[in-house]
Amino acid sequence: MHATKPVQGKIFHALLMECFADQRLPTDDEVDSVASKIWQDSHGLTTGQTWPDVAKGSDAHRQMINAAMMALGMAGGTCRPSL
């Protein structure tokens, strides 16, 4: 999944179930896609700023990545250095 195309409803649930079923961690791209969706739903619609425009390493970026990681079952949501 590409970050400019955030995951939507059923796709997010399918991704979550796939990760649990396969007992694997989501890829960086998958985490980024979920973060994109969270950003779009929580900030992007009100600010007009798209996820790719959020500076990597900024507080907002880290918060969305951590929220995505927690949504995907990664306890604690500690931000990955590559994201």
QUICOR-V21258 format. One record per residue. N is the residue number from 0. RES is the residue in one small letter. SS is DSSP state (H for helix, E for strand, L for the rest). Layout:
n = <N	N>
res = <RES	RES>
ss = <SS	SS>
//
This chain:
n = <0	1	2	3	4	5	6	7	8	9	10	11	12	13	14	15	16	17	18	19	20	21	22	23	24	25	26	27	28	29	30	31	32	33	34	35	36	37	38	39	40	41	42	43	44	45	46	47	48	49	50	51	52	53	54	55	56	57	58	59	60	61	62	63	64	65	66	67	68	69	70	71	72	73	74	75	76	77	78	79	80	81	82>
res = <m	h	a	t	k	p	v	q	g	k	i	f	h	a	l	l	m	e	c	f	a	d	q	r	l	p	t	d	d	e	v	d	s	v	a	s	k	i	w	q	d	s	h	g	l	t	t	g	q	t	w	p	d	v	a	k	g	s	d	a	h	r	q	m	i	n	a	a	m	m	a	l	g	m	a	g	g	t	c	r	p	s	l>
ss = <L	L	L	L	L	L	L	L	H	H	H	H	H	H	H	H	H	H	H	H	H	L	L	L	L	L	L	H	H	H	H	H	H	H	H	H	H	H	H	H	H	H	H	H	H	H	H	L	L	L	H	H	H	L	L	L	L	L	H	H	H	H	H	H	H	H	H	H	H	H	H	L	L	L	L	L	L	L	L	L	L	L	L>
//
